[in-house]
């Protein structure tokens, strides 16, 4: 039996996931449920297109280019 690497996404599905990552506050699991795919697939698309920067955190993210440098007190 040959196993595949997972689900193949159509280009419009990838665009929809990228849009959801950019334009909504939905979490990765929420997007995965909506798109009927795994959370890791959404995370892989996020990494490929560099939509959200989690900076090593699981629950907090920012869009690249929107980080503000905090000045030390």
PDB file of N, CA, C, O and CB in Angstrom:
ATOM      1  N   UNK A   1       0.843  -1.177   0.000  1.00  0.00           N
ATOM      2  CA  UNK A   1       0.000   0.000   0.000  1.00  0.00           C
ATOM      3  C   UNK A   1       0.892   1.245   0.000  1.00  0.00           C
ATOM      4  O   UNK A   1       1.820   1.349   0.802  1.00  0.00           O
ATOM      5  CB  UNK A   1      -0.961  -0.004   1.224  1.00  0.00           C
ATOM      6  N   UNK A   2       0.609   2.171  -0.889  1.00  0.00           N
ATOM      7  CA  UNK A   2       1.354   3.421  -0.963  1.00  0.00           C
ATOM      8  C   UNK A   2       0.569   4.497  -0.236  1.00  0.00           C
ATOM      9  O   UNK A   2      -0.614   4.708  -0.506  1.00  0.00           O
ATOM     10  CB  UNK A   2       1.625   3.831  -2.436  1.00  0.00           C
ATOM     11  N   UNK A   3       1.231   5.173   0.684  1.00  0.00           N
ATOM     12  CA  UNK A   3       0.575   6.238   1.439  1.00  0.00           C
ATOM     13  C   UNK A   3       0.951   7.577   0.834  1.00  0.00           C
ATOM     14  O   UNK A   3       2.077   7.768   0.373  1.00  0.00           O
ATOM     15  CB  UNK A   3       0.966   6.185   2.941  1.00  0.00           C
ATOM     16  N   UNK A   4       0.021   8.484   0.837  1.00  0.00           N
ATOM     17  CA  UNK A   4       0.310   9.817   0.317  1.00  0.00           C
ATOM     18  C   UNK A   4       0.712  10.734   1.466  1.00  0.00           C
ATOM     19  O   UNK A   4       0.565  10.391   2.639  1.00  0.00           O
ATOM     20  CB  UNK A   4      -0.914  10.394  -0.442  1.00  0.00           C
ATOM     21  N   UNK A   5       1.211  11.883   1.108  1.00  0.00           N
ATOM     22  CA  UNK A   5       1.646  12.855   2.099  1.00  0.00           C
ATOM     23  C   UNK A   5       0.476  13.620   2.698  1.00  0.00           C
ATOM     24  O   UNK A   5       0.674  14.426   3.607  1.00  0.00           O
ATOM     25  CB  UNK A   5       2.627  13.821   1.481  1.00  0.00           C
ATOM     26  N   UNK A   6      -0.703  13.394   2.225  1.00  0.00           N
ATOM     27  CA  UNK A   6      -1.857  14.118   2.754  1.00  0.00           C
ATOM     28  C   UNK A   6      -2.693  14.667   1.628  1.00  0.00           C
ATOM     29  O   UNK A   6      -2.578  14.263   0.471  1.00  0.00           O
ATOM     30  CB  UNK A   6      -1.418  15.246   3.679  1.00  0.00           C
ATOM     31  N   UNK A   7      -3.510  15.571   1.994  1.00  0.00           N
ATOM     32  CA  UNK A   7      -4.463  16.132   1.058  1.00  0.00           C
ATOM     33  C   UNK A   7      -3.800  17.106   0.089  1.00  0.00           C
ATOM     34  O   UNK A   7      -2.955  17.913   0.479  1.00  0.00           O
ATOM     35  CB  UNK A   7      -5.577  16.825   1.808  1.00  0.00           C
ATOM     36  N   UNK A   8      -4.194  17.018  -1.169  1.00  0.00           N
ATOM     37  CA  UNK A   8      -3.732  17.968  -2.176  1.00  0.00           C
ATOM     38  C   UNK A   8      -4.726  19.118  -2.220  1.00  0.00           C
ATOM     39  O   UNK A   8      -5.931  18.899  -2.345  1.00  0.00           O
ATOM     40  CB  UNK A   8      -3.582  17.291  -3.586  1.00  0.00           C
ATOM     41  N   UNK A   9      -4.223  20.346  -2.117  1.00  0.00           N
ATOM     42  CA  UNK A   9      -5.088  21.518  -2.148  1.00  0.00           C
ATOM     43  C   UNK A   9      -5.148  22.116  -3.538  1.00  0.00           C
ATOM     44  O   UNK A   9      -4.134  22.216  -4.229  1.00  0.00           O
ATOM     45  CB  UNK A   9      -4.607  22.560  -1.153  1.00  0.00           C
ATOM     46  N   UNK A  10      -6.327  22.508  -3.935  1.00  0.00           N
ATOM     47  CA  UNK A  10      -6.487  23.255  -5.176  1.00  0.00           C
ATOM     48  C   UNK A  10      -5.998  24.684  -4.920  1.00  0.00           C
ATOM     49  O   UNK A  10      -6.017  25.146  -3.779  1.00  0.00           O
ATOM     50  CB  UNK A  10      -7.987  23.238  -5.673  1.00  0.00           C
ATOM     51  N   UNK A  11      -5.563  25.379  -5.962  1.00  0.00           N
ATOM     52  CA  UNK A  11      -5.057  26.747  -5.765  1.00  0.00           C
ATOM     53  C   UNK A  11      -6.057  27.673  -5.067  1.00  0.00           C
ATOM     54  O   UNK A  11      -5.662  28.513  -4.259  1.00  0.00           O
ATOM     55  CB  UNK A  11      -4.679  27.343  -7.101  1.00  0.00           C
ATOM     56  N   UNK A  12      -7.342  27.525  -5.374  1.00  0.00           N
ATOM     57  CA  UNK A  12      -8.326  28.400  -4.733  1.00  0.00           C
ATOM     58  C   UNK A  12      -8.487  28.066  -3.246  1.00  0.00           C
ATOM     59  O   UNK A  12      -8.833  28.943  -2.455  1.00  0.00           O
ATOM     60  CB  UNK A  12      -9.681  28.286  -5.446  1.00  0.00           C
ATOM     61  N   UNK A  13      -8.241  26.817  -2.859  1.00  0.00           N
ATOM     62  CA  UNK A  13      -8.305  26.446  -1.442  1.00  0.00           C
ATOM     63  C   UNK A  13      -7.128  27.062  -0.675  1.00  0.00           C
ATOM     64  O   UNK A  13      -7.288  27.538   0.449  1.00  0.00           O
ATOM     65  CB  UNK A  13      -8.303  24.902  -1.284  1.00  0.00           C
ATOM     66  N   UNK A  14      -5.961  27.046  -1.291  1.00  0.00           N
ATOM     67  CA  UNK A  14      -4.793  27.666  -0.663  1.00  0.00           C
ATOM     68  C   UNK A  14      -5.037  29.171  -0.506  1.00  0.00           C
ATOM     69  O   UNK A  14      -4.747  29.742   0.546  1.00  0.00           O
ATOM     70  CB  UNK A  14      -3.503  27.402  -1.505  1.00  0.00           C
ATOM     71  N   UNK A  15      -5.567  29.806  -1.546  1.00  0.00           N
ATOM     72  CA  UNK A  15      -5.868  31.242  -1.474  1.00  0.00           C
ATOM     73  C   UNK A  15      -6.856  31.537  -0.351  1.00  0.00           C
ATOM     74  O   UNK A  15      -6.709  32.533   0.357  1.00  0.00           O
ATOM     75  CB  UNK A  15      -6.433  31.744  -2.815  1.00  0.00           C
ATOM     76  N   UNK A  16      -7.853  30.686  -0.182  1.00  0.00           N
ATOM     77  CA  UNK A  16      -8.840  30.876   0.874  1.00  0.00           C
ATOM     78  C   UNK A  16      -8.186  30.756   2.247  1.00  0.00           C
ATOM     79  O   UNK A  16      -8.476  31.553   3.140  1.00  0.00           O
ATOM     80  CB  UNK A  16      -9.981  29.855   0.736  1.00  0.00           C
ATOM     81  N   UNK A  17      -7.312  29.775   2.426  1.00  0.00           N
ATOM     82  CA  UNK A  17      -6.626  29.608   3.712  1.00  0.00           C
ATOM     83  C   UNK A  17      -5.734  30.813   3.988  1.00  0.00           C
ATOM     84  O   UNK A  17      -5.722  31.326   5.107  1.00  0.00           O
ATOM     85  CB  UNK A  17      -5.789  28.303   3.724  1.00  0.00           C
ATOM     86  N   UNK A  18      -4.994  31.267   2.993  1.00  0.00           N
ATOM     87  CA  UNK A  18      -4.144  32.449   3.167  1.00  0.00           C
ATOM     88  C   UNK A  18      -5.003  33.657   3.527  1.00  0.00           C
ATOM     89  O   UNK A  18      -4.631  34.438   4.403  1.00  0.00           O
ATOM     90  CB  UNK A  18      -3.321  32.734   1.881  1.00  0.00           C
ATOM     91  N   UNK A  19      -6.133  33.819   2.872  1.00  0.00           N
ATOM     92  CA  UNK A  19      -7.040  34.931   3.173  1.00  0.00           C
ATOM     93  C   UNK A  19      -7.547  34.838   4.609  1.00  0.00           C
ATOM     94  O   UNK A  19      -7.569  35.841   5.322  1.00  0.00           O
ATOM     95  CB  UNK A  19      -8.227  34.942   2.190  1.00  0.00           C
ATOM     96  N   UNK A  20      -7.954  33.646   5.039  1.00  0.00           N
ATOM     97  CA  UNK A  20      -8.432  33.471   6.412  1.00  0.00           C
ATOM     98  C   UNK A  20      -7.334  33.795   7.425  1.00  0.00           C
ATOM     99  O   UNK A  20      -7.605  34.385   8.471  1.00  0.00           O
ATOM    100  CB  UNK A  20      -8.934  32.035   6.622  1.00  0.00           C
ATOM    101  N   UNK A  21      -6.107  33.414   7.116  1.00  0.00           N
ATOM    102  CA  UNK A  21      -4.992  33.727   8.005  1.00  0.00           C
ATOM    103  C   UNK A  21      -4.749  35.238   8.083  1.00  0.00           C
ATOM    104  O   UNK A  21      -4.477  35.770   9.160  1.00  0.00           O
ATOM    105  CB  UNK A  21      -3.721  33.011   7.530  1.00  0.00           C
ATOM    106  N   UNK A  22      -4.847  35.922   6.949  1.00  0.00           N
ATOM    107  CA  UNK A  22      -4.575  37.362   6.899  1.00  0.00           C
ATOM    108  C   UNK A  22      -5.707  38.198   7.465  1.00  0.00           C
ATOM    109  O   UNK A  22      -5.474  39.149   8.211  1.00  0.00           O
ATOM    110  CB  UNK A  22      -4.308  37.786   5.482  1.00  0.00           C
ATOM    111  N   UNK A  23      -6.926  37.846   7.112  1.00  0.00           N
ATOM    112  CA  UNK A  23      -8.040  38.753   7.332  1.00  0.00           C
ATOM    113  C   UNK A  23      -8.950  38.423   8.511  1.00  0.00           C
ATOM    114  O   UNK A  23      -9.864  39.189   8.812  1.00  0.00           O
ATOM    115  CB  UNK A  23      -8.847  38.798   6.124  1.00  0.00           C
ATOM    116  N   UNK A  24      -8.717  37.300   9.181  1.00  0.00           N
ATOM    117  CA  UNK A  24      -9.589  36.942  10.293  1.00  0.00           C
ATOM    118  C   UNK A  24      -8.767  36.701  11.547  1.00  0.00           C
ATOM    119  O   UNK A  24      -7.540  36.614  11.495  1.00  0.00           O
ATOM    120  CB  UNK A  24     -10.424  35.699   9.953  1.00  0.00           C
ATOM    121  N   UNK A  25      -9.447  36.595  12.656  1.00  0.00           N
ATOM    122  CA  UNK A  25      -8.822  36.265  13.936  1.00  0.00           C
ATOM    123  C   UNK A  25      -8.978  34.776  14.248  1.00  0.00           C
ATOM    124  O   UNK A  25      -8.746  34.349  15.379  1.00  0.00           O
ATOM    125  CB  UNK A  25      -9.433  37.112  15.067  1.00  0.00           C
ATOM    126  N   UNK A  26      -9.369  33.992  13.251  1.00  0.00           N
ATOM    127  CA  UNK A  26      -9.579  32.563  13.468  1.00  0.00           C
ATOM    128  C   UNK A  26      -8.266  31.890  13.829  1.00  0.00           C
ATOM    129  O   UNK A  26      -7.205  32.262  13.326  1.00  0.00           O
ATOM    130  CB  UNK A  26     -10.194  31.905  12.221  1.00  0.00           C
ATOM    131  N   UNK A  27      -8.347  30.891  14.711  1.00  0.00           N
ATOM    132  CA  UNK A  27      -7.173  30.116  15.082  1.00  0.00           C
ATOM    133  C   UNK A  27      -6.883  29.090  13.988  1.00  0.00           C
ATOM    134  O   UNK A  27      -7.721  28.835  13.123  1.00  0.00           O
ATOM    135  CB  UNK A  27      -7.378  29.420  16.455  1.00  0.00           C
ATOM    136  N   UNK A  28      -5.686  28.509  14.038  1.00  0.00           N
ATOM    137  CA  UNK A  28      -5.345  27.470  13.062  1.00  0.00           C
ATOM    138  C   UNK A  28      -6.327  26.299  13.118  1.00  0.00           C
ATOM    139  O   UNK A  28      -6.765  25.837  12.065  1.00  0.00           O
ATOM    140  CB  UNK A  28      -3.920  26.966  13.303  1.00  0.00           C
ATOM    141  N   UNK A  29      -6.692  25.798  14.313  1.00  0.00           N
ATOM    142  CA  UNK A  29      -7.674  24.704  14.350  1.00  0.00           C
ATOM    143  C   UNK A  29      -9.042  25.106  13.781  1.00  0.00           C
ATOM    144  O   UNK A  29      -9.711  24.289  13.149  1.00  0.00           O
ATOM    145  CB  UNK A  29      -7.847  24.221  15.781  1.00  0.00           C
ATOM    146  N   UNK A  30      -9.455  26.349  14.000  1.00  0.00           N
ATOM    147  CA  UNK A  30     -10.735  26.804  13.441  1.00  0.00           C
ATOM    148  C   UNK A  30     -10.694  26.852  11.919  1.00  0.00           C
ATOM    149  O   UNK A  30     -11.653  26.460  11.253  1.00  0.00           O
ATOM    150  CB  UNK A  30     -11.097  28.186  13.994  1.00  0.00           C
ATOM    151  N   UNK A  31      -9.585  27.334  11.374  1.00  0.00           N
ATOM    152  CA  UNK A  31      -9.428  27.370   9.913  1.00  0.00           C
ATOM    153  C   UNK A  31      -9.391  25.950   9.371  1.00  0.00           C
ATOM    154  O   UNK A  31     -10.005  25.656   8.346  1.00  0.00           O
ATOM    155  CB  UNK A  31      -8.139  28.141   9.507  1.00  0.00           C
ATOM    156  N   UNK A  32      -8.671  25.068  10.060  1.00  0.00           N
ATOM    157  CA  UNK A  32      -8.584  23.668   9.617  1.00  0.00           C
ATOM    158  C   UNK A  32      -9.958  23.018   9.587  1.00  0.00           C
ATOM    159  O   UNK A  32     -10.290  22.309   8.637  1.00  0.00           O
ATOM    160  CB  UNK A  32      -7.648  22.868  10.537  1.00  0.00           C
ATOM    161  N   UNK A  33     -10.750  23.252  10.609  1.00  0.00           N
ATOM    162  CA  UNK A  33     -12.110  22.693  10.644  1.00  0.00           C
ATOM    163  C   UNK A  33     -12.943  23.244   9.498  1.00  0.00           C
ATOM    164  O   UNK A  33     -13.641  22.498   8.812  1.00  0.00           O
ATOM    165  CB  UNK A  33     -12.795  23.003  11.990  1.00  0.00           C
ATOM    166  N   UNK A  34     -12.866  24.542   9.298  1.00  0.00           N
ATOM    167  CA  UNK A  34     -13.647  25.173   8.224  1.00  0.00           C
ATOM    168  C   UNK A  34     -13.255  24.655   6.848  1.00  0.00           C
ATOM    169  O   UNK A  34     -14.108  24.459   5.982  1.00  0.00           O
ATOM    170  CB  UNK A  34     -13.473  26.683   8.267  1.00  0.00           C
ATOM    171  N   UNK A  35     -11.935  24.432   6.650  1.00  0.00           N
ATOM    172  CA  UNK A  35     -11.446  23.994   5.345  1.00  0.00           C
ATOM    173  C   UNK A  35     -11.362  22.476   5.226  1.00  0.00           C
ATOM    174  O   UNK A  35     -10.950  21.956   4.190  1.00  0.00           O
ATOM    175  CB  UNK A  35     -10.088  24.596   5.080  1.00  0.00           C
ATOM    176  N   UNK A  36     -11.749  21.768   6.275  1.00  0.00           N
ATOM    177  CA  UNK A  36     -11.744  20.295   6.296  1.00  0.00           C
ATOM    178  C   UNK A  36     -10.362  19.721   5.997  1.00  0.00           C
ATOM    179  O   UNK A  36     -10.183  18.871   5.125  1.00  0.00           O
ATOM    180  CB  UNK A  36     -12.753  19.749   5.284  1.00  0.00           C
ATOM    181  N   UNK A  37      -9.395  20.224   6.759  1.00  0.00           N
ATOM    182  CA  UNK A  37      -8.030  19.728   6.631  1.00  0.00           C
ATOM    183  C   UNK A  37      -7.398  19.702   8.022  1.00  0.00           C
ATOM    184  O   UNK A  37      -8.053  20.037   9.009  1.00  0.00           O
ATOM    185  CB  UNK A  37      -7.192  20.613   5.644  1.00  0.00           C
ATOM    186  N   UNK A  38      -6.166  19.318   8.099  1.00  0.00           N
ATOM    187  CA  UNK A  38      -5.496  19.252   9.405  1.00  0.00           C
ATOM    188  C   UNK A  38      -4.929  20.617   9.794  1.00  0.00           C
ATOM    189  O   UNK A  38      -4.679  21.473   8.945  1.00  0.00           O
ATOM    190  CB  UNK A  38      -4.369  18.196   9.381  1.00  0.00           C
ATOM    191  N   UNK A  39      -4.735  20.792  11.094  1.00  0.00           N
ATOM    192  CA  UNK A  39      -4.122  22.012  11.603  1.00  0.00           C
ATOM    193  C   UNK A  39      -2.706  22.143  11.060  1.00  0.00           C
ATOM    194  O   UNK A  39      -2.249  23.242  10.747  1.00  0.00           O
ATOM    195  CB  UNK A  39      -4.115  22.019  13.147  1.00  0.00           C
ATOM    196  N   UNK A  40      -2.018  21.012  10.951  1.00  0.00           N
ATOM    197  CA  UNK A  40      -0.641  21.064  10.454  1.00  0.00           C
ATOM    198  C   UNK A  40      -0.588  21.506   8.990  1.00  0.00           C
ATOM    199  O   UNK A  40       0.385  22.136   8.576  1.00  0.00           O
ATOM    200  CB  UNK A  40       0.028  19.695  10.610  1.00  0.00           C
ATOM    201  N   UNK A  41      -1.607  21.190   8.210  1.00  0.00           N
ATOM    202  CA  UNK A  41      -1.657  21.651   6.813  1.00  0.00           C
ATOM    203  C   UNK A  41      -1.807  23.170   6.766  1.00  0.00           C
ATOM    204  O   UNK A  41      -1.169  23.839   5.954  1.00  0.00           O
ATOM    205  CB  UNK A  41      -2.827  20.971   6.047  1.00  0.00           C
ATOM    206  N   UNK A  42      -2.650  23.706   7.639  1.00  0.00           N
ATOM    207  CA  UNK A  42      -2.822  25.164   7.708  1.00  0.00           C
ATOM    208  C   UNK A  42      -1.519  25.808   8.171  1.00  0.00           C
ATOM    209  O   UNK A  42      -1.112  26.841   7.639  1.00  0.00           O
ATOM    210  CB  UNK A  42      -3.991  25.545   8.667  1.00  0.00           C
ATOM    211  N   UNK A  43      -0.864  25.201   9.161  1.00  0.00           N
ATOM    212  CA  UNK A  43       0.406  25.726   9.660  1.00  0.00           C
ATOM    213  C   UNK A  43       1.471  25.710   8.561  1.00  0.00           C
ATOM    214  O   UNK A  43       2.265  26.645   8.454  1.00  0.00           O
ATOM    215  CB  UNK A  43       0.884  24.909  10.875  1.00  0.00           C
ATOM    216  N   UNK A  44       1.491  24.658   7.749  1.00  0.00           N
ATOM    217  CA  UNK A  44       2.463  24.563   6.650  1.00  0.00           C
ATOM    218  C   UNK A  44       2.220  25.657   5.609  1.00  0.00           C
ATOM    219  O   UNK A  44       3.167  26.253   5.096  1.00  0.00           O
ATOM    220  CB  UNK A  44       2.389  23.173   5.983  1.00  0.00           C
ATOM    221  N   UNK A  45       0.962  25.914   5.303  1.00  0.00           N
ATOM    222  CA  UNK A  45       0.625  26.987   4.352  1.00  0.00           C
ATOM    223  C   UNK A  45       1.031  28.330   4.946  1.00  0.00           C
ATOM    224  O   UNK A  45       1.556  29.191   4.240  1.00  0.00           O
ATOM    225  CB  UNK A  45      -0.902  26.979   4.007  1.00  0.00           C
ATOM    226  N   UNK A  46       0.790  28.513   6.242  1.00  0.00           N
ATOM    227  CA  UNK A  46       1.199  29.743   6.906  1.00  0.00           C
ATOM    228  C   UNK A  46       2.712  29.940   6.818  1.00  0.00           C
ATOM    229  O   UNK A  46       3.182  31.042   6.538  1.00  0.00           O
ATOM    230  CB  UNK A  46       0.752  29.730   8.369  1.00  0.00           C
ATOM    231  N   UNK A  47       3.468  28.879   7.055  1.00  0.00           N
ATOM    232  CA  UNK A  47       4.932  28.978   6.972  1.00  0.00           C
ATOM    233  C   UNK A  47       5.379  29.286   5.545  1.00  0.00           C
ATOM    234  O   UNK A  47       6.266  30.112   5.330  1.00  0.00           O
ATOM    235  CB  UNK A  47       5.590  27.671   7.461  1.00  0.00           C
ATOM    236  N   UNK A  48       4.763  28.623   4.577  1.00  0.00           N
ATOM    237  CA  UNK A  48       5.164  28.814   3.180  1.00  0.00           C
ATOM    238  C   UNK A  48       4.915  30.251   2.715  1.00  0.00           C
ATOM    239  O   UNK A  48       5.759  30.843   2.042  1.00  0.00           O
ATOM    240  CB  UNK A  48       4.408  27.833   2.274  1.00  0.00           C
ATOM    241  N   UNK A  49       3.771  30.804   3.070  1.00  0.00           N
ATOM    242  CA  UNK A  49       3.406  32.144   2.606  1.00  0.00           C
ATOM    243  C   UNK A  49       3.745  33.230   3.623  1.00  0.00           C
ATOM    244  O   UNK A  49       3.522  34.411   3.356  1.00  0.00           O
ATOM    245  CB  UNK A  49       1.927  32.193   2.289  1.00  0.00           C
ATOM    246  N   UNK A  50       4.283  32.851   4.787  1.00  0.00           N
ATOM    247  CA  UNK A  50       4.697  33.780   5.838  1.00  0.00           C
ATOM    248  C   UNK A  50       3.610  34.799   6.167  1.00  0.00           C
ATOM    249  O   UNK A  50       3.842  36.008   6.162  1.00  0.00           O
ATOM    250  CB  UNK A  50       5.965  34.502   5.421  1.00  0.00           C
ATOM    251  N   UNK A  51       2.411  34.274   6.454  1.00  0.00           N
ATOM    252  CA  UNK A  51       1.276  35.143   6.732  1.00  0.00           C
ATOM    253  C   UNK A  51       1.310  35.626   8.175  1.00  0.00           C
ATOM    254  O   UNK A  51       1.291  36.832   8.420  1.00  0.00           O
ATOM    255  CB  UNK A  51      -0.039  34.417   6.445  1.00  0.00           C
ATOM    256  N   UNK A  52       1.358  34.722   9.117  1.00  0.00           N
ATOM    257  CA  UNK A  52       1.371  35.072  10.539  1.00  0.00           C
ATOM    258  C   UNK A  52       2.719  34.690  11.136  1.00  0.00           C
ATOM    259  O   UNK A  52       3.319  33.676  10.779  1.00  0.00           O
ATOM    260  CB  UNK A  52       0.210  34.364  11.301  1.00  0.00           C
ATOM    261  N   UNK A  53       3.171  35.528  12.051  1.00  0.00           N
ATOM    262  CA  UNK A  53       4.419  35.244  12.760  1.00  0.00           C
ATOM    263  C   UNK A  53       4.065  34.905  14.204  1.00  0.00           C
ATOM    264  O   UNK A  53       3.612  35.762  14.963  1.00  0.00           O
ATOM    265  CB  UNK A  53       5.417  36.461  12.686  1.00  0.00           C
ATOM    266  N   UNK A  54       4.278  33.656  14.567  1.00  0.00           N
ATOM    267  CA  UNK A  54       3.961  33.203  15.917  1.00  0.00           C
ATOM    268  C   UNK A  54       5.134  33.406  16.866  1.00  0.00           C
ATOM    269  O   UNK A  54       4.954  33.315  18.081  1.00  0.00           O
ATOM    270  CB  UNK A  54       3.559  31.737  15.899  1.00  0.00           C
ATOM    271  N   UNK A  55       6.314  33.676  16.358  1.00  0.00           N
ATOM    272  CA  UNK A  55       7.498  33.976  17.160  1.00  0.00           C
ATOM    273  C   UNK A  55       7.686  33.003  18.318  1.00  0.00           C
ATOM    274  O   UNK A  55       8.016  33.402  19.435  1.00  0.00           O
ATOM    275  CB  UNK A  55       7.410  35.385  17.694  1.00  0.00           C
ATOM    276  N   UNK A  56       7.470  31.713  18.033  1.00  0.00           N
ATOM    277  CA  UNK A  56       7.676  30.681  19.039  1.00  0.00           C
ATOM    278  C   UNK A  56       6.518  30.478  20.005  1.00  0.00           C
ATOM    279  O   UNK A  56       6.593  29.616  20.879  1.00  0.00           O
ATOM    280  CB  UNK A  56       8.880  30.998  19.809  1.00  0.00           C
ATOM    281  N   UNK A  57       5.454  31.252  19.865  1.00  0.00           N
ATOM    282  CA  UNK A  57       4.291  31.118  20.748  1.00  0.00           C
ATOM    283  C   UNK A  57       3.180  30.398  19.999  1.00  0.00           C
ATOM    284  O   UNK A  57       3.084  30.500  18.776  1.00  0.00           O
ATOM    285  CB  UNK A  57       3.802  32.510  21.254  1.00  0.00           C
ATOM    286  N   UNK A  58       2.365  29.689  20.711  1.00  0.00           N
ATOM    287  CA  UNK A  58       1.289  28.936  20.057  1.00  0.00           C
ATOM    288  C   UNK A  58       0.010  29.745  19.900  1.00  0.00           C
ATOM    289  O   UNK A  58      -0.743  29.523  18.952  1.00  0.00           O
ATOM    290  CB  UNK A  58       0.993  27.682  20.838  1.00  0.00           C
ATOM    291  N   UNK A  59      -0.250  30.672  20.805  1.00  0.00           N
ATOM    292  CA  UNK A  59      -1.550  31.338  20.806  1.00  0.00           C
ATOM    293  C   UNK A  59      -1.495  32.797  20.392  1.00  0.00           C
ATOM    294  O   UNK A  59      -2.534  33.380  20.081  1.00  0.00           O
ATOM    295  CB  UNK A  59      -2.158  31.241  22.157  1.00  0.00           C
ATOM    296  N   UNK A  60      -0.322  33.402  20.378  1.00  0.00           N
ATOM    297  CA  UNK A  60      -0.227  34.809  20.004  1.00  0.00           C
ATOM    298  C   UNK A  60       0.508  34.918  18.680  1.00  0.00           C
ATOM    299  O   UNK A  60       1.503  34.231  18.451  1.00  0.00           O
ATOM    300  CB  UNK A  60       0.491  35.635  21.104  1.00  0.00           C
ATOM    301  N   UNK A  61       0.010  35.788  17.813  1.00  0.00           N
ATOM    302  CA  UNK A  61       0.639  35.959  16.518  1.00  0.00           C
ATOM    303  C   UNK A  61       0.460  37.389  16.062  1.00  0.00           C
ATOM    304  O   UNK A  61      -0.401  38.112  16.563  1.00  0.00           O
ATOM    305  CB  UNK A  61       0.060  34.981  15.488  1.00  0.00           C
ATOM    306  N   UNK A  62       1.279  37.790  15.110  1.00  0.00           N
ATOM    307  CA  UNK A  62       1.167  39.092  14.470  1.00  0.00           C
ATOM    308  C   UNK A  62       1.383  38.897  12.978  1.00  0.00           C
ATOM    309  O   UNK A  62       2.006  37.928  12.544  1.00  0.00           O
ATOM    310  CB  UNK A  62       2.192  40.114  15.064  1.00  0.00           C
ATOM    311  N   UNK A  63       0.865  39.821  12.216  1.00  0.00           N
ATOM    312  CA  UNK A  63       1.129  39.809  10.783  1.00  0.00           C
ATOM    313  C   UNK A  63       2.506  40.413  10.559  1.00  0.00           C
ATOM    314  O   UNK A  63       2.833  41.420  11.187  1.00  0.00           O
ATOM    315  CB  UNK A  63       0.028  40.590   9.986  1.00  0.00           C
ATOM    316  N   UNK A  64       3.319  39.839   9.691  1.00  0.00           N
ATOM    317  CA  UNK A  64       4.644  40.411   9.431  1.00  0.00           C
ATOM    318  C   UNK A  64       4.527  41.880   9.027  1.00  0.00           C
ATOM    319  O   UNK A  64       3.632  42.267   8.276  1.00  0.00           O
ATOM    320  CB  UNK A  64       5.371  39.612   8.330  1.00  0.00           C
ATOM    321  N   UNK A  65       5.450  42.681   9.542  1.00  0.00           N
ATOM    322  CA  UNK A  65       5.433  44.108   9.232  1.00  0.00           C
ATOM    323  C   UNK A  65       4.585  44.923  10.188  1.00  0.00           C
ATOM    324  O   UNK A  65       4.556  46.150  10.090  1.00  0.00           O
ATOM    325  CB  UNK A  65       4.940  44.314   7.841  1.00  0.00           C
ATOM    326  N   UNK A  66       3.885  44.260  11.124  1.00  0.00           N
ATOM    327  CA  UNK A  66       3.051  45.007  12.063  1.00  0.00           C
ATOM    328  C   UNK A  66       3.620  44.993  13.469  1.00  0.00           C
ATOM    329  O   UNK A  66       3.011  45.546  14.385  1.00  0.00           O
ATOM    330  CB  UNK A  66       1.651  44.445  12.078  1.00  0.00           C
ATOM    331  N   UNK A  67       4.782  44.369  13.657  1.00  0.00           N
ATOM    332  CA  UNK A  67       5.403  44.334  14.981  1.00  0.00           C
ATOM    333  C   UNK A  67       5.838  45.744  15.357  1.00  0.00           C
ATOM    334  O   UNK A  67       6.320  46.501  14.515  1.00  0.00           O
ATOM    335  CB  UNK A  67       6.616  43.353  15.011  1.00  0.00           C
ATOM    336  N   UNK A  68       5.666  46.081  16.604  1.00  0.00           N
ATOM    337  CA  UNK A  68       6.184  47.337  17.104  1.00  0.00           C
ATOM    338  C   UNK A  68       7.252  47.025  18.124  1.00  0.00           C
ATOM    339  O   UNK A  68       7.068  46.163  18.983  1.00  0.00           O
ATOM    340  CB  UNK A  68       5.064  48.216  17.714  1.00  0.00           C
ATOM    341  N   UNK A  69       8.345  47.708  18.034  1.00  0.00           N
ATOM    342  CA  UNK A  69       9.422  47.494  18.997  1.00  0.00           C
ATOM    343  C   UNK A  69       9.061  48.213  20.288  1.00  0.00           C
ATOM    344  O   UNK A  69       8.787  49.413  20.288  1.00  0.00           O
ATOM    345  CB  UNK A  69      10.794  47.997  18.440  1.00  0.00           C
ATOM    346  N   UNK A  70       9.065  47.479  21.370  1.00  0.00           N
ATOM    347  CA  UNK A  70       8.760  48.066  22.664  1.00  0.00           C
ATOM    348  C   UNK A  70      10.034  48.641  23.265  1.00  0.00           C
ATOM    349  O   UNK A  70      11.081  47.994  23.261  1.00  0.00           O
ATOM    350  CB  UNK A  70       8.127  47.021  23.612  1.00  0.00           C
ATOM    351  N   UNK A  71       9.938  49.830  23.767  1.00  0.00           N
ATOM    352  CA  UNK A  71      11.078  50.445  24.405  1.00  0.00           C
ATOM    353  C   UNK A  71      11.158  49.971  25.851  1.00  0.00           C
ATOM    354  O   UNK A  71      10.128  49.882  26.520  1.00  0.00           O
ATOM    355  CB  UNK A  71      10.988  51.982  24.328  1.00  0.00           C
ATOM    356  N   UNK A  72      12.340  49.668  26.345  1.00  0.00           N
ATOM    357  CA  UNK A  72      12.462  49.252  27.749  1.00  0.00           C
ATOM    358  C   UNK A  72      12.182  50.434  28.656  1.00  0.00           C
ATOM    359  O   UNK A  72      12.477  51.579  28.312  1.00  0.00           O
ATOM    360  CB  UNK A  72      13.870  48.671  28.039  1.00  0.00           C
ATOM    361  N   UNK A  73      11.610  50.150  29.819  1.00  0.00           N
ATOM    362  CA  UNK A  73      11.303  51.218  30.786  1.00  0.00           C
ATOM    363  C   UNK A  73      12.497  51.563  31.612  1.00  0.00           C
ATOM    364  O   UNK A  73      12.420  52.439  32.474  1.00  0.00           O
ATOM    365  CB  UNK A  73      10.163  50.817  31.695  1.00  0.00           C
TER     366      UNK A  73
END
